[in-house]
Amino acid sequence: MKRARARAIVCVLAIGAVGAGCASPAPVLYDNAHRRSVSDARAERDIAECRELAHAAVARDRSGDVVRRAGEDAVVGGVTGGAVGGIVGGHSVGRGAAAGAAAGAARTVTRSIFRRNQPDPIEAAWVNRCLADRGYEVLGWR
């Protein structure tokens, strides 16, 4: 019974995390002379092009960050879980280490999903600069 309940909780949290990761922040453009001179479709194309350029540039530098952090958190979780499993009666060091490692890795992946709703500061600055070079003024992101 406890296992089924724990699985149900994990499933609900996973579904919520995936849903939260779907929203993507976007730049808000100031209504300057250039913005008024182009169509909405053109402005959206310019935003999309700048975002693609920024993402490609930033991704080259950060391709392994989430994987590396997940590995680090899994090691820390494994050591902590093993220690707790060895101290608290009724649990083996191995089971505690495995549970701690899984929790550490899951923490990192979940955190990276929720951070998708916030623009990466470097990527946002890149997009802002790209749009400014094209005549737009970015007020902020939402």
C-alpha positions in Angstrom: 0.0 0.0 0.0 2.8 2.4 0.9 4.6 1.7 -2.3 1.5 2.3 -4.5 0.9 5.6 -2.7 4.5 6.7 -3.1 4.4 5.9 -6.8 1.2 7.9 -7.2 2.8 10.9 -5.6 5.9 10.6 -7.8 3.7 10.4 -10.9 1.7 13.5 -9.9 4.8 15.4 -9.3 6.4 14.3 -12.6 3.3 15.3 -14.6 3.3 18.7 -12.9 7.0 19.2 -13.5 6.6 18.4 -17.2 3.6 20.7 -17.5 5.5 23.5 -15.8 8.4 23.1 -18.2 6.2 23.8 -21.3 5.9 27.5 -20.9 8.7 29.5 -22.4 9.6 33.1 -21.6 9.6 35.6 -24.4 10.9 39.1 -24.9 8.5 42.0 -24.7 9.2 44.6 -27.4 8.8 48.4 -26.9 6.5 50.0 -29.4 9.3 52.2 -31.0 9.4 53.5 -34.6 11.0 50.4 -35.9 8.5 48.1 -34.2 5.6 50.1 -35.7 7.2 49.9 -39.1 7.3 46.1 -39.3 4.4 43.6 -39.2 3.7 41.4 -36.2 4.7 38.4 -38.3 8.1 40.0 -39.1 8.7 40.9 -35.4 7.9 37.3 -34.4 10.3 36.0 -37.1 13.1 38.3 -35.8 12.5 37.1 -32.2 12.5 33.5 -33.3 15.8 33.9 -35.3 17.5 35.8 -32.5 16.4 33.1 -30.0 17.7 30.3 -32.3 21.1 32.1 -32.7 21.3 32.7 -28.9 20.4 29.1 -28.1 22.9 27.7 -30.4 25.7 29.9 -29.1 24.9 29.2 -25.4 24.2 25.5 -25.9 27.8 25.0 -27.1 29.1 26.3 -23.8 26.6 24.5 -21.5 25.8 21.2 -23.2 26.8 19.0 -20.3 25.8 21.1 -17.3 22.6 19.3 -16.4 24.1 15.9 -16.8 27.2 16.9 -14.7 25.0 18.4 -11.9 22.8 15.4 -11.9 25.9 13.2 -11.4 27.2 15.4 -8.6 23.8 15.4 -6.8 23.5 11.6 -7.2 26.9 11.1 -5.6 26.1 13.5 -2.7 22.7 11.9 -2.3 24.2 8.4 -2.4 26.7 9.2 0.3 24.1 10.9 2.5 21.6 8.1 1.9 24.2 5.4 2.7 25.2 7.2 5.9 21.5 7.6 7.0 20.8 4.0 6.0 23.7 2.8 8.1 22.8 4.8 11.2 19.0 4.3 11.2 18.1 0.8 12.1 16.2 -1.5 9.6 17.8 -0.1 6.4 21.0 -1.3 4.7 23.7 1.1 3.7 23.3 0.0 0.0 19.6 0.6 -0.1 20.0 4.0 1.6 22.8 4.9 -0.9 20.7 3.9 -3.9 17.6 5.8 -2.7 19.8 8.9 -1.9 21.5 8.8 -5.4 18.1 8.5 -7.1 16.7 11.4 -5.1 19.8 13.6 -5.8 19.6 13.0 -9.6 15.9 13.5 -9.6 16.3 16.8 -7.8 18.7 18.1 -10.5 16.5 17.1 -13.4 13.4 18.5 -11.7 15.1 21.8 -11.0 16.3 22.1 -14.6 12.7 21.6 -15.8 11.4 24.4 -13.5 14.2 26.7 -14.6 12.9 26.5 -18.2 10.3 29.0 -17.2 13.0 31.6 -16.5 15.2 32.9 -19.3 18.8 32.0 -19.1 20.5 35.3 -18.3 23.2 34.9 -21.0 20.7 33.7 -23.6 18.3 36.5 -22.8 21.2 39.1 -23.1 22.1 37.5 -26.4 18.6 37.8 -27.7 18.2 41.4 -26.4 21.4 42.4 -28.2 20.4 40.6 -31.4 17.0 42.4 -31.4 18.6 45.7 -30.6 20.9 45.3 -33.6 17.8 44.8 -35.7 16.2 48.0 -34.4 14.0 46.7 -31.6 14.0 47.7 -27.9 13.3 44.9 -25.4 11.5 46.0 -22.2 11.8 42.7 -20.4 10.8 39.0 -20.5 7.6 37.2 -19.6 
